[in-house]
Amino acid sequence: MLALEVSHLDNGWCAWWADRRRADVGKPIPANFGNACNWIRAAQRADIPTGTTPQLHAVIYTNSACWGHVAFVEEMNEDGSI
């Protein structure tokens, strides 16, 4: 069941979805992460592991847009790709 109840983020945006999915799998994101562009630094400050190797139920971060973008790793292929 998705944790779609009240969130500290704006409903429907990428950060909201990644936040809710992390909560669903028991790995909640602290409430102060804000927009996607803040997530990598916020994760590092919160001692949440970061890196460049995909992991199941991790958050993918990219700064390719003005506000950045985050996504949730729902599943991984046997070869480690997503």
Buried (B, 14 or more C-beta within 10 A) or exposed (E): EEBEEEBEBEEEBBBBBBBBBBBBEEEEBEEEBEBBBBBBEBBEEEEBEEEEEEEEBBBBBEEEEEBBBBBBBEEBEEEEEE
